[in-house]
Amino acid sequence: MTDDTTNGRPFGDDISPALSRDPRKRVLFGSDTYFLESVEQLAALTADVDGFLHRHAALLLKPDAVVSRQLPTAVDWLAREGFRIVAAERTRLTPNTVRSLWYFQWNLATPERRRLADLFTDTCDSVVLVVRRDADGAEAPPSVPASVVLTERKGPTDPRARVPGQLRYATGRYSYLLNLVHTPDEPADVARELGIYFGAALRQRVYAAALAGEDQSARARELGERLHTEVPERDLSFEPAAERLERAVAEAEESLAPGAVRDELRAARLAARDQEGHRRLIEAVWRAGLPLDAWDMVIVGSHVLPMKRKGLAPVLGGVSVSDWQHHLARSAVR
């Protein structure tokens, strides 16, 4: 049981250090319903919960990956990096899902970032891939969890910091918000996030497929192809989106009665020649309540609006392969 108590009673279960190197995460997840339900369901299917979560990782391909047609790129990259896709399903990122997923990190998110995220994450289904890393053998868990390795190889959120070989470099360096893919940081996060993405019936199918271990890359490609027939392709580059947005604002001005709203939009559109000017334009559109193209608003907004609140740390931060190697070494000494 966790050390935190009320009237001598613990808040939640003990979480194994094999699932997270962070003591704070182990306390928080010990009472987290998403984590608990997911682990309980997995425990009914296998006695080796820790081993399963150590060997497996998850990759979320968000709507920006769908519209930019980067799902095949991700599937190919996983194969090159030694990750076998063992389960693939669609999911929907509603505003509540997004807040649950990043609950322990979005204390850093600005209001603008949250608003932009809500504009695109629910525009179409996303795809979740469960992958297995077999580089160190199928039976023994790899020395570092698959989720930690995949997260490090995926690349950082900041597009300026990505380098060749990383997944986010291969799929496109658009903006801080439009980063196309997400991975859970550690084994405990794998369980929790699968608990968020899927209800009990679909999660049962995902865990059963992953335990069977068959290559599901063909299914992953099929899901991508279906989504591509349902969702129009979009260019996520800044300049074309900014031009489209300015034209759309100019057209909207013509339909507005003369007055302060129209004057503000016109002044903001004419000033949209740099980052500050485009920021003014986005804010003017929001104040006017114009129903303009969501993707163009997100593309431009993600380049010019603040994404991170300054002076704060996330409730739960990320971990690196080096962090886990030190964690394993300390555990071995004990």
Beta strands, then each sheet from edge to edge (+ up, - down):
strand 1: 5-6
strand 2: 9-10
strand 3: 56-61
strand 4: 83-91
strand 5: 126-133
strand 6: 181-182
sheet 1: 1+ 2-
sheet 2: 4+ 5- 3+ 6-
end
